[in-house]
């Protein structure tokens, strides 16, 4: 679709010349010779850009600019002025003009300014669209729950979102939705039009994390070939989300504490203090209070971060949400995978409700996606539920109904261990905990070769 440009100037020859030049470039050129005509044309045609002369016979161009800005704050307006009116053009920038160009000007120069302004506006429009989409996507109303405890946490999150300063500590097991709440707080608050910058503190080493957060100066360390802005600077006026905050080193904890107290920091290798306005949201799957007592996390930093606490309960403590979420994911993946899966049978729902969901909502989502992908029926039954969450047993699962054949003890140990492992999705740490053995002992049992060949290092479990 062609961009339309409104040219406002009382010089007829210039007006026609600009109209022809811009039309040849593929633009739809509209013209007006007075301020009132310009206002009418703008209201009727909603052009994509305005070229506005500051000297008009009826209304001063700056007044026209101010009136246009009252009804539209986005459309680029380029002020045209004589060299003697440069000061007025600069003043126009303060009233919302996107740019100015001095008369007499080269037409090619004008074309460049017009193209640049329209391109910039398109980028801004795309950013606005992305932000609008994220605001809708991360609305608190989209957090699905019928659980009363979760509803109270959502209400608290909505209140927290309206406060743009207080730090927030979101705690909960992996997969409970901590990042979802962080996004909802940002995109439903006064900082929504500013950046949300996120980092997982657990995946970076101490030195790299410090450089990522605070930036570094050229030559600060080997490989620092140029100055780099850190995430604190990139998140200025917005929100910085620090996931897995319990993993940061003592040195980084101290530097973060200083920022929270003074609202300024120094880049790695720098001496100049940099001030930024950033809201801090943190998340952890650890018990930070216990980490403080164990000397692994600074107590003063803990209290700075825990101004507002949002503890997200695990899925096993909100069982009433399991059917709701399962139905949502079922519909979602049935649509995305072009399947005709319509519902879960009662026995399938029973299996889902009995399972403890150590991976929480994330695990439920992945399981439903797998079920839908592999299903050829419109109704999911208990037979289609994976064995690791309580569906039909594997051949090594000793929990199926029926008798148990006689066998040597070491074979029984191995089969029993494999059954427990299968029930918990191959999670060796959890299996070892349930069996009361070490992971090394578990590995030896699973590696045992032939039935009847006992482990020489230890006896029965």
N, C-alpha and C positions, 0 to 999 in steps of 0.2 A: 504494500500500500504506500502511495506517494505521501511524503510529508508536505504539509501546507505551511506557508509562511505569509504572515501579514506584514506588509511594508507600509509604514506610516511616515509620510513626508509631504510637505506642501510644494516642493519643487517638482513640477510636472515632468520635466525632461529626465531628471534623476529617477523619478518614480518609474517611468516607463522603461528606462534603461535597466534598472535593477530587476524589474518584472521579467523582461526578455532574457536577461542573463541567468536568472534563477530557474526560469521555465526550461531553458536549454539544459540545465543540470538535472531535470526530472522532477523539480518541485512544483507544487501547485501554488502559484503566487496570487495573493489577494492584496488589494491596495486601498489606502485611505489617505485623504489629504488634510483631514482635521482630527482633532482629538475626539470629538463626539462621534464622528463616523468610525473611528478606530474602535471605540468602546462598543458600538452597535455591531460592528463586524466581528469583533472578538466573541461577543455573546452568541451571535448567530452561528458562526463557523467553527469556533473552538480550535484555532490554528495550533500547530505544533511548535511554532517559534514566532517571535515578533521582532521586527526591525523598527525601532522607534526613534524618530528625530526629536531632539529636545526643544526645538523651536517650532511651534505650531501656531496658526493664526488665532485659534479660539481658546484652547486650554493648554497650559504649559505641559511639555512632555513629561516632566517629573510628576505632575499631578495625574496625568494619564497612567504613568507607571504605578503610582500609589493605589489608584482605583483598581487597576488590573490585579495587583497583588492582594487586594482585599477579597477577591473572588477566586483567585487562582495563585497558589504559591509555587507551583511546579514548572509551568511553561517557561522556557528560556526567553528572556527579553534582552536584546542587544541594543544598546543606546548608540545612536549616531550623532556626532557633534563636531563642530568646527574646532580647529586647534585652540582657539581662544576659549572654548567651552570645556576644556579638559577637566578643569576643577569641578564643573557641574556634573560631568560624566562620572567622576570619582564619587561625587556625592550620590549619584544615582545608584551606584553599587551598594551603598549603605541602605537604600530603600528597596533593594531586591533585584536590581538588574544583574543578569548573569555575566555580561561583558560589555565593553564599549569599543567603538572603532572611530577614529578621527577622520573627518572630512578635510581635504579630498582624499579618498582612499582608492587603492587599486582593487579592481573587481575580483581578481584572483585571491587577494588577501581576504576580502569579504566572504568569498565562497569557502575558504578554509575555516574562518571563524564560525560560519553557519554550520558547516559539516561537523566541526569539533563540538559545538554546542548541542547539536541534535544527537550525536553519538554519546555524549556525556549524559544527556537526559534519558536515552534508552537504557544505559547502564543503571542509572538511578532508578528507573522504573522497574527494571529486572530485580534490583536489590529490594525495592519496596514490595514487589510481588513475593519474593522469597521470604521476607520478614512477615508478610501477611499470612503466607501459607504456614510458616512456623508458629505464628500466634494461634492459628486455628488448630494446627496439629497438636500443639502442646497446651491446649486449654485444659484447665482442671476438670472441666466437664467430660473430657475424653478419658479420664482415669476411671476405668470400669471397676465398680465395687458395689456390693450390697452389705458389706461388713461394717458394722457400726464403728468399730475402732478405726478402720481406714477412713471412714467418712469424717471423723473428728480430726484425723491427721490432714486430710484435704482441706478442711476448713481452716486449720492453723496455717497450712501452706498458702492459702489465699490471702490471709491476713499478713503473713510475712512478705508476700510478693509486693504488697502496697508500700512496704518500707524499703527504701532503696539503699540503706546503709548497713543495717545489722548483718553480721556474719551468721551463717547458717551451717550447722553440722547435721548431715543426713547420715544416719547409721542403719545398718541392716545387712543381712547375708547377701552374697552374690546372687544376682538374678531377681531381686525383689523390686527393682524399679527406682533405684536411687538417682540415676541419671535422668530419668523421666521427670522426677520431681524437681531436679535442678533446672531443667529446661522450662518447666511450667512456672517456676518462681520467676525466672528471668523474663520470659515472654508475656507474662501477665502483670508486669510491673512497669514503673516509670522508665526503666532502662531498656525497654523492649526494642527500641529503634537503634540501640547501640550494640556493639559486638558482644557475643557470648564466646569466650575463649576457654577451651577445656583441655586438660592434660591428665594423663594417668601417671601418677607419681611412682607407681610400682615398676614401670617398664624401663626407667632410665637410671643410670648410675648417678652417684652423688654429684660429680663434677658436671656432667651433662645436664642434669636436672636444674642445677643452680644457674647455668648459662641460659637454658631455655626460659626459665622464669624471669631472671633479672637482666638478661642480655650480657654482652661483653664488649670491651673496647678492643681495638686493633692491637695485636701483640700481647694480649692478656695471658695467652698460653700458646703452646705449640699448635699451629693450625688455625689460630685466630688471625686470618689474613685481612679482615676488615671488621669494622664496627657492626654489631648486630643488636637490634632492639629485642628485648625479651617480651614474654607474654603479658607482663604487667603493663608495659607501654602499649602493646597492641590492644589490650582490653580497656584502655582509658575511657572513662565515661560509661563503661559497660560492666560486665560481670566476668570474673575469673573463677572457673570451676576446677577445683583440685580434687580429683578422684584418688582414692586409696591414700589419703593424707597420712595414715598411720605408718607408711613406708618411708617417709622422708628422714634423712640423717639428722643428727643433733645440730650440725653446722647450718643446714638449711632451715631447721626449726628456729634457730636463733635469728636468722636473717628475716624469716617470715614474721616472727614476733616483733622485730624492730619496725617492719613496715606497718603492721597493724597498730602499733603505738604511735608512730610518727607520720604515717601516710607518705613516706618517701623512702627511696632506696638508692643504692649505687650499683652500676653495672659491674660485673666481674672485671677487675683490673682498672676500675675507674675511681675518681675522687669526687666527681660532681654529684650532688644529690638531685634526684629526679622526683618530682611530685606528680602523682596521678590520682584520679578519682575512680577507684575500682571497688566494686562489691565482691566480697569473697564468699563463695559457697564451697564447702568441702564435703566429702563423703568417705566412709570407711566401712569395711566389713569386719573390722576388729573391735574389741572392747577397749576403747581409748582410756577409759577410767582405770581399767586393770593395767594397761600399759604405763600409765602414770605411776601407779603404785609399784610397778615392777622396775621403774626407773628408765623405761624405754621411750617415754614421751614427756616433754616438758609440761609441768603442771600449769605454769602461767600461760603458755600457748594454748593448752587445752581449754582454759576458761575464756580466752580471747575468741577461740573458734566456736565454742559452744554457747554463744549468746542465745541463739534459737536452736532448739534440738528437735529434729524430726526423726523419730525411730520408726522405720518401716517394718512391720511384722512379717515373718516368713509365711509362705503360702499355707503351711500346715497349721498355722494358728488362725487362718481365715478360710476355713474349708468351705464356707458358704459362697465364696467367690469362685471356687473351682469349676462348677457347672457353667457359670456365667462366662468365665474366661475361655473355657473349652469351646463353648458354642461360638464365641466371637472368633477364635482362631480357626475353627472349623469352617465357618462361612468365609473368612478371609482367604484361606488357602484353597478352598474349593473354587473360589473365583479366580485367584491368581494362577492356579494350576489347571484351570479349565476342566474341573471335575464336577460330578453331579452328586457329591456327598451332601446329604441334607441334615442328618442328625446322628446322635449317639444313642445306642440302645441303652436300656436300663442297666443291663449287666456291665456294659462298658463304663457307664457313669460310676457304677459301684467300684470298679477297679480303680478308676481315677481318684475317687474319694478315699479309698483305703491307703493309697500310696503316700509316703511322707514328703515327697517332692524336695529333696535336698538341694536341687538346682533352682527351686522356686518358679516364678512365672516364666523365666527364660527357658527352663527345662520343659515346662508344660507346652509352651509355644513350639519348641523344636519337636516334641513328641507328636503333637497334633499335625504338624507339617509332614512328618514322616508317614503317619497313618494315612493322611489324605493322599499323599503321593503314591503309596503302594496299594490303595484300595481301588477295587473295581465296582463296588456296590454303592448304593445310595444311603445305606445305613451302616454305621460302624458298630460291630458287635464286640463282645469281650474277647472273642478268638483273635481279633486283629490288633489287640493291645500288645505291645512288645513285652517279652518275657521279663525284662529287667525291671519293669514297674508293676509286675504282678499278673501279666497275661499268661497264656498257655506256657507251661514250663519247657525249658530246654531239656534235652535228653539227659543232662547231668543234674537237673533240678530234683532234689529229693523231697520236695514239698508237694508233689502231685499226689492225688488220691491213689490208693492201692497199696499193696504190700511192698516190702523192700527185700530184694534178694539177698541171700547170704553171700558174704564176701570178706576177704581179708581186711583187717583194720586199717592198713595204710591206704587201701583203695577207697574205703569208706571215708577216710579223712580227706582224701583228694577230691572225691565227688562232692562231699559236703561243702568243702571250701569253694569249689567251682560254682556250686549252686548259690552260695552266699554272694560270690563275686558277680554272678549274672544278675541276681536280684537288685544289685546296687550299681548297675550300669557300668561294670568294669572298674569301679572306684576302689583301688587297692588300699588306700589309706583307711577308708571307711570299713572295708572288709576286715582289715587287720584289727581295727578297733573293736569291731563286733566280736571277733574270735578271740580277742585278748592276747594277740601275738604281735611280734614285730613284723615290719615289712620284709626284712631279710628272711625271717622264718616263712612268711607267706610265699615269697619267691621260691624257696626251696621246695615247698609242698607242690606248687604249680609246675615246677620243672621236673619233678620226679617222673622217671621214664615209664617203667612197666608196673602194672598192678602186682603187688606182692613184693616189690623191691622197696624195703622200708628206708626211711631217712636215717642215716647213721648218726646224725648229730643230736637228735632229740627224740623223745618218746611221743606219745599221743598228745593232742591239744588239751 
